[in-house]
Amino acid sequence: MAVGQRTYLDHNATSPLRPEVAEVVLRALQLPGNASSVHAEGRAARAEIEAARDKVARLVGARAKNVVFTSGGTEAANLVLTPGFRRLGQAGPTRLLLGAAEHPCVLNGHRFSADAVEIIPVDGSGILDLSWLEAHLNGIGDARVLVSVQLANNETGVVQPVAEAARLVRAHGGLIHTDAVQAAGKIPVDLAELGVDVLTLSGHKIGGPKGIGAVVLASDQFEIADRLIRGGGQEKGFRAGTENVAAIAGFGAAAEIALAQLASEAERLQGLRDEAEAHVRRIAPDAVVVGAQAERLPNTFAFAIPGLKAETALIAFDLAGVALSSGSACSSGKVRRSHVLDAMGVEPALSEGVLRVSLGWTTTKEDVIRFAEACERVVGTLYKRKASAA
């Protein structure tokens, strides 16, 4: 997206609000009723929520009654990653296994004690070590386990073998959650095909409003004994409090658009991503694309140019009118070493320079050209400094 010659390539942090979604949000904001009220105004608000619930469910192949709205992906993950998440009539998990490259809302937001948590390693491409997972599950006896594996990494775009992991976990009798925040709307996501018990979503990653997310359960045979927000019976008791009708309606609208355009947008964005990646390799032949050998989201690539620090590069790109990221946006806006790259074994000298390009519905070929022009200037300045210092 170019606004005043600016190019926005940070859709994995937030994808700008779609105009069609903004219209839905504005209309819903003007509804006077509380969705818990039985009068006509309340029923109108309730209808907006239930229509959105159906649209979000369709995006991931779920049933609408199993969608629970939250304030975002972080709250959604915090809600389900707890010893209190269990099948009806069964005891909850006593152990939590987390992928080493998970989002901070999973690594830091779960509600298990530290001694009950173990980390599943990833290989040099960022792919979960399924052999380790299988051996570990076979070695923990009768311990009840909950496993959390993201569907696609927010920093590198690497897609995880969630269905394979789910088969291993089910064979052990455990539960499995996948953080599908980055994957939904970019690649096909089907709850049954993945074989997971629960997945979590966020609206602003697909052109919806910020501050809305969802827990999506595989069936209605689950409960959460220790819910985060207690009070009234909203969201079937999973999450109390008056619903954010406007944000929920916007989330539904964004989910409907994302599903309708899924195949065409994936093809379009992968073409633009590959073009941008080719520009980087042309401009800096020694550039390293992280996870290049793995399956990745069609809109994402992370790269490093030896000798170029991320903090310096982000400022330079920003001054050139291009918005990029150095990784997760959920780190207080600071450029810091990435736990994802550390888990992949990327050398610190290289990981300190990794930049993320993430495209989306606003991205055009002109944006890719402007990115390439900015990259040439940034790299040219770097090499001029190297030459003068030599």
Secondary structure, 3 states (H helix, E strand, C coil): CECCCCEECECCCCCCCCHHHHHHHHHHHCCCCCCCCCCHHHHHHHHHHHHHHHHHHHHCCCCHHHEEEECCHHHHHHHHCCCCEEECCCCCCCEEEEECCCCHHHHCCCCCCHHHEEEECECCCCCECHHHHHHHHHHCCCCCEEEECCCECCCCCEECCHHHHHHHHHHHCCEEEEECCCCECCECCCHHHHCCCEEEEEHHHCCCCCCCEEEEECCCCEEECCCCCCCCCHHHHCCCCCCCHHHHHHHHHHHHHHHHCHHHHHHHHHHHHHHHHHHHHHHCCCCEEECCCCCECCCEEEEECCCCCHHHHHHHHHHCCEECECCCCCCCCCCCCCHHHHHHCCCHHHHCCCEEEECCCCCCHHHHHHHHHHHHHHHHHHHHHHHHHC
